[in-house]
Amino acid sequence: METNMQIQVRINEEGALRNQRYAFSDKFTLISELLQNARRAGASRIQVQHDEATKCLRVADDGVGIDDFQKLLTFNESGWDAVTCDEERPFGIGFSKCLYSAVRCVVTSRGQRVDFETEAALSKAPIAVISVPPTDAQAGPTGTVIELRGVDLPGLATRIASMCLGFPVTVEFNGRPLERPFAPENLPLTPTPVGDVFLTGARDGQHHHDTLVFLQGFCVMQPTYHRLDRVNIVHLDSREFVARLPDRDKLIDEDDQRRRIAAALQARWREVLVAAKAELPAEQFVETYYAAMRSWGHLYLLNDVEVLPGEICEEIVGYPYQHGNGERD
């Protein structure tokens, strides 16, 4: 067969830049991307200020800062160090959300600043990087300050509070620290093959199957209805799990990963039950953990216990009868 021509994969840069604005399904992804970048930069504190009336957003962190401003505007190239790339597999599109969410961006870091209109940036106009006095840097010697003008984020106060429930870095919103009850440092976590796990009910047997699953600080799996005071918490190992591009609010192959996580929780419950069985008197162990054993598939642990749980017995209090359309008492 004679070959007349060859073809290859190419990218239409103008089309890619134009259509990228439709990639993100949630406008609040802007916040999660900025928080994620600050965390990866080693920040221990992130300050978020938002004025809904003037549509101004300011995010400041105390991380290592930006050594090359070109990395901000290079799509699909993460710019992070080798360790971060190996452990977290960043997509390299985080800051691009700013270009599609704001009218103007001002970024200050390590004594340098860029100030540009987003339309001009998307038209690939050159942007000057200028030096600023240390007193004007507003980010300390290494941190970063990102200021966005013309950002429409109604209801951010409510959304960011839920967004940061399990985030591993202190976040302040309009001067007030956000509560992070499910952050790793606030829970007694146990390592498992899928990541670090906290089981609700491990001490008192008041178990639940409701589980909040976090990846790199943000929730990627949760039940429709749940009580925050009675949920299992899983912080996934980012080397084992990948979130869906670009919003990163769902896991890739979610059904398969859900089964992996459930198996890890079940195995962790077995460890808890075996330890409790060895430590507690038989009656106390059975009374406390029978429901958890039944629910998590570990009833076999009762095989060599000489005490039976009272729940398996019923008392007949009247003559059985059938009523209505098959309803029985």
C-alpha positions as CSV (number, residue, x, y, z in Angstrom):
1,M,0.0,0.0,0.0
2,E,1.4,3.4,-1.0
3,T,1.6,6.1,1.7
4,N,0.5,9.5,0.3
5,M,0.6,11.5,3.6
6,Q,1.1,11.4,7.3
7,I,-1.0,12.8,10.1
8,Q,-0.3,13.5,13.7
9,V,-2.0,14.8,16.9
10,R,-1.8,18.6,17.1
11,I,-3.3,21.2,19.4
12,N,-5.1,24.3,18.3
13,E,-3.7,26.7,21.0
14,E,-6.3,29.4,20.4
15,G,-9.1,26.9,20.6
16,A,-7.7,25.3,23.7
17,L,-7.4,28.7,25.4
18,R,-10.9,29.7,24.4
19,N,-12.6,26.4,25.4
20,Q,-10.7,25.9,28.7
21,R,-13.2,28.4,30.4
22,Y,-15.9,25.7,30.0
23,A,-13.8,22.9,31.5
24,F,-14.6,23.7,35.1
25,S,-18.2,22.8,36.1
26,D,-18.2,24.7,39.4
27,K,-17.2,28.4,39.9
28,F,-16.0,27.6,43.4
29,T,-13.3,25.4,41.9
30,L,-11.3,28.7,41.8
31,I,-11.1,28.6,45.6
32,S,-10.1,25.0,45.9
33,E,-7.4,25.4,43.2
34,L,-5.9,28.5,45.0
35,L,-6.0,26.7,48.4
36,Q,-4.4,23.6,46.8
37,N,-1.6,25.6,45.3
38,A,-0.9,27.2,48.7
39,R,-0.8,23.9,50.4
40,R,1.6,22.4,47.8
41,A,3.8,25.5,48.3
42,G,4.2,24.5,52.0
43,A,1.9,27.1,53.5
44,S,1.0,26.8,57.2
45,R,-1.6,29.5,57.0
46,I,-3.8,30.8,54.2
47,Q,-5.8,34.0,54.5
48,V,-8.8,34.5,52.2
49,Q,-10.6,37.8,52.0
50,H,-13.7,38.3,49.8
51,D,-15.9,41.3,49.3
52,E,-19.1,40.1,47.6
53,A,-20.2,43.7,46.8
54,T,-17.0,44.8,45.0
55,K,-16.3,41.3,43.7
56,C,-12.7,41.3,45.0
57,L,-10.9,38.2,46.2
58,R,-7.5,38.1,48.0
59,V,-5.7,34.9,48.9
60,A,-2.4,35.2,50.8
61,D,-0.2,32.3,52.0
62,D,3.2,31.9,53.8
63,G,4.5,29.2,51.5
64,V,7.7,29.1,49.6
65,G,6.5,31.6,46.9
66,I,6.8,31.6,43.2
67,D,10.3,31.4,41.7
68,D,9.2,31.6,38.1
69,F,6.1,33.6,37.2
70,Q,5.9,32.0,33.8
71,K,4.8,28.8,35.5
72,L,1.5,30.6,36.4
73,L,0.6,31.0,32.8
74,T,1.9,27.8,31.3
75,F,-1.0,25.4,30.9
76,N,-0.7,21.6,31.6
77,E,2.7,22.0,33.1
78,S,2.6,21.8,36.9
79,G,5.9,23.6,37.8
80,W,6.0,21.7,41.1
81,D,9.1,19.8,42.3
82,A,9.6,16.1,41.5
83,V,8.4,14.9,44.9
84,T,5.1,16.8,44.6
85,C,4.6,15.6,41.1
86,D,5.3,12.0,42.1
87,E,3.0,12.0,45.1
88,E,0.1,14.1,43.9
89,R,0.2,14.2,40.1
90,P,-0.9,17.8,39.7
91,F,-2.5,18.6,36.4
92,G,-0.9,22.0,35.9
93,I,-4.2,23.9,35.2
94,G,-5.0,25.3,38.6
95,F,-4.1,29.0,38.1
96,S,-5.8,29.0,34.7
97,K,-9.2,29.1,36.5
98,C,-8.2,32.7,37.6
99,L,-8.0,33.8,34.0
100,Y,-11.6,32.7,33.3
101,S,-13.0,33.9,36.7
102,A,-11.6,37.4,37.0
103,V,-11.2,40.5,35.0
104,R,-7.9,41.5,36.5
105,C,-5.2,39.5,38.3
106,V,-2.4,40.8,40.6
107,V,0.1,38.3,41.9
108,T,2.9,39.2,44.3
109,S,5.6,36.9,45.5
110,R,9.3,37.0,46.5
111,G,9.5,40.7,45.8
112,Q,8.1,40.5,42.3
113,R,4.6,41.2,40.9
114,V,2.5,40.8,37.8
115,D,-0.6,42.9,37.2
116,F,-2.7,42.1,34.1
117,E,-6.1,42.1,32.5
118,T,-7.2,38.5,32.0
119,E,-8.4,39.1,28.4
120,A,-5.0,40.4,27.5
121,A,-3.4,37.4,29.0
122,L,-5.6,35.0,27.1
123,S,-4.7,36.9,23.9
124,K,-1.1,35.9,24.8
125,A,-0.1,39.5,25.2
126,P,3.3,39.9,27.0
127,I,3.1,40.6,30.7
128,A,5.8,42.5,32.6
129,V,7.2,41.1,35.9
130,I,8.2,44.0,38.0
131,S,10.1,44.3,41.3
132,V,8.4,45.6,44.3
133,P,9.8,46.9,47.6
134,P,9.8,44.4,50.5
135,T,7.4,46.5,52.5
136,D,5.0,46.5,49.5
137,A,5.2,42.8,48.8
138,Q,2.5,42.0,51.4
139,A,3.5,38.3,51.4
140,G,6.6,38.2,53.6
141,P,9.9,37.1,52.3
142,T,8.6,34.0,50.4
143,G,4.8,33.9,50.5
144,T,2.3,34.7,47.7
145,V,-0.6,37.1,47.5
146,I,-3.1,36.7,44.7
147,E,-5.7,39.5,44.2
148,L,-8.5,39.0,41.7
149,R,-10.9,41.7,40.6
150,G,-14.3,41.1,39.0
151,V,-14.9,37.7,40.6
152,D,-18.5,36.6,41.0
153,L,-18.7,34.2,44.0
154,P,-22.0,34.7,45.8
155,G,-22.4,32.5,48.9
156,L,-18.6,31.9,49.2
157,A,-18.8,32.2,53.0
158,T,-21.0,29.2,53.3
159,R,-19.2,27.2,50.6
160,I,-15.6,27.7,51.8
161,A,-16.6,26.6,55.3
162,S,-17.7,23.2,54.0
163,M,-14.9,23.0,51.6
164,C,-12.2,23.2,54.3
165,L,-13.7,20.7,56.8
166,G,-10.8,18.3,56.1
167,F,-8.2,20.7,54.8
168,P,-4.8,20.2,56.4
169,V,-3.8,23.8,56.4
170,T,-5.2,26.6,58.6
171,V,-7.5,28.8,56.6
172,E,-8.9,32.2,57.6
173,F,-11.8,33.7,55.9
174,N,-12.4,37.4,56.3
175,G,-10.2,37.4,59.4
176,R,-11.8,34.4,61.1
177,P,-10.3,30.9,61.2
178,L,-12.5,28.2,59.6
179,E,-13.3,25.1,61.6
180,R,-11.5,22.0,60.3
181,P,-12.8,19.1,62.4
182,F,-11.8,16.4,59.9
183,A,-8.3,17.7,59.2
184,P,-5.6,15.0,59.8
185,E,-4.1,16.8,62.8
186,N,-7.5,16.9,64.5
187,L,-8.3,13.1,64.3
188,P,-6.7,9.9,65.7
189,L,-6.1,8.4,62.2
190,T,-4.8,4.9,61.5
191,P,-2.8,4.0,58.4
192,T,-4.5,1.5,56.0
193,P,-3.7,0.4,52.4
194,V,-6.0,3.2,51.0
195,G,-4.9,6.0,53.3
196,D,-5.4,7.2,56.9
197,V,-8.8,6.2,58.5
198,F,-10.9,7.3,61.4
199,L,-13.8,5.0,62.4
200,T,-16.7,6.5,64.2
201,G,-17.9,4.2,67.0
202,A,-14.5,2.5,67.5
203,R,-14.6,3.2,71.2
204,D,-18.3,3.0,72.0
205,G,-19.6,0.7,69.2
206,Q,-21.9,3.4,67.8
207,H,-20.9,2.7,64.3
208,H,-22.1,4.1,61.0
209,H,-21.4,3.3,57.4
210,D,-21.6,7.1,56.4
211,T,-18.1,8.1,55.3
212,L,-16.5,11.3,54.1
213,V,-13.6,10.6,51.8
214,F,-10.9,13.3,51.3
215,L,-8.1,13.5,48.7
216,Q,-5.5,16.1,49.1
217,G,-7.6,17.9,51.6
218,F,-10.9,18.1,49.7
219,C,-14.0,15.8,49.9
220,V,-14.3,13.5,46.9
221,M,-17.0,11.2,48.2
222,Q,-19.8,11.6,50.7
223,P,-23.3,10.3,51.4
224,T,-26.3,12.4,50.5
225,Y,-27.4,12.8,54.2
226,H,-25.1,12.3,57.1
227,R,-24.4,13.6,60.6
228,L,-21.0,15.3,61.0
229,D,-20.7,13.9,64.5
230,R,-21.1,10.3,63.3
231,V,-19.1,9.7,60.1
232,N,-16.1,7.7,59.2
233,I,-13.2,9.8,57.8
234,V,-10.8,8.6,55.1
235,H,-7.8,10.7,53.9
236,L,-6.8,8.9,50.7
237,D,-3.2,8.2,49.7
238,S,-2.7,10.5,46.7
239,R,-0.2,8.0,45.3
240,E,-3.0,5.4,45.0
241,F,-6.0,7.5,44.0
242,V,-6.5,10.2,41.3
243,A,-9.4,12.7,41.1
244,R,-11.2,13.5,37.9
245,L,-9.9,16.4,35.9
246,P,-10.5,19.4,36.1
247,D,-12.7,19.9,39.2
248,R,-11.2,17.0,41.2
249,D,-14.4,16.5,43.1
250,K,-14.8,12.9,42.0
251,L,-12.5,9.9,41.9
252,I,-11.6,8.3,38.6
253,D,-13.2,4.8,38.5
254,E,-15.3,5.8,41.5
255,D,-17.2,2.5,41.8
256,D,-14.1,0.5,41.9
257,Q,-12.5,2.8,44.4
258,R,-15.6,2.8,46.6
259,R,-15.2,-0.9,46.9
260,R,-11.6,-0.6,47.8
261,I,-12.4,2.0,50.5
262,A,-15.2,-0.1,51.9
263,A,-12.9,-3.2,52.1
264,A,-10.3,-1.1,54.0
265,L,-13.0,0.1,56.5
266,Q,-14.2,-3.4,57.0
267,A,-10.6,-4.6,57.6
268,R,-10.0,-1.7,60.0
269,W,-13.1,-2.7,62.0
270,R,-11.8,-6.2,62.3
271,E,-8.6,-4.8,63.9
272,V,-10.7,-2.7,66.3
273,L,-12.9,-5.7,67.3
274,V,-10.1,-8.1,67.7
275,A,-8.3,-5.7,70.1
276,A,-11.5,-4.9,72.0
277,K,-12.2,-8.7,72.3
278,A,-8.8,-9.2,73.9
279,E,-9.1,-6.3,76.3
280,L,-12.8,-6.3,77.5
281,P,-14.8,-8.8,79.6
282,A,-16.9,-11.0,77.3
283,E,-20.2,-9.4,78.4
284,Q,-19.0,-5.9,77.9
285,F,-17.5,-6.7,74.5
286,V,-20.6,-8.4,73.2
287,E,-22.9,-5.6,74.6
288,T,-20.8,-2.8,73.1
289,Y,-19.8,-4.2,69.7
290,Y,-22.5,-6.8,68.6
291,A,-24.2,-4.3,66.3
292,A,-20.9,-3.3,64.7
293,M,-19.9,-6.9,64.3
294,R,-23.2,-7.7,62.5
295,S,-23.1,-4.6,60.3
296,W,-19.5,-4.9,59.2
297,G,-19.5,-8.7,58.6
298,H,-17.5,-9.9,61.7
299,L,-20.1,-12.0,63.6
300,Y,-17.6,-15.0,63.4
301,L,-15.7,-13.3,66.3
302,L,-18.5,-14.5,68.5
303,N,-17.9,-18.1,67.8
304,D,-15.6,-18.7,70.8
305,V,-17.3,-16.2,73.2
306,E,-19.5,-17.8,75.9
307,V,-21.9,-14.9,76.0
308,L,-24.7,-14.2,73.5
309,P,-26.0,-10.7,72.7
310,G,-29.5,-10.0,74.0
311,E,-30.6,-8.6,70.7
312,I,-30.7,-12.1,69.1
313,C,-33.5,-13.1,71.5
314,E,-37.2,-12.0,71.2
315,E,-40.0,-12.4,73.7
316,I,-43.4,-13.4,72.3
317,V,-46.0,-11.2,74.0
318,G,-49.1,-12.2,72.1
319,Y,-50.7,-14.6,69.7
320,P,-49.3,-14.1,66.1
321,Y,-51.9,-12.8,63.6
322,Q,-52.0,-11.5,60.1
323,H,-53.6,-8.1,59.4
324,G,-54.5,-6.3,56.2
325,N,-52.6,-6.9,53.1
326,G,-49.8,-9.1,54.4
327,E,-48.7,-6.9,57.2
328,R,-47.6,-9.1,60.1
329,D,-47.0,-8.6,63.8
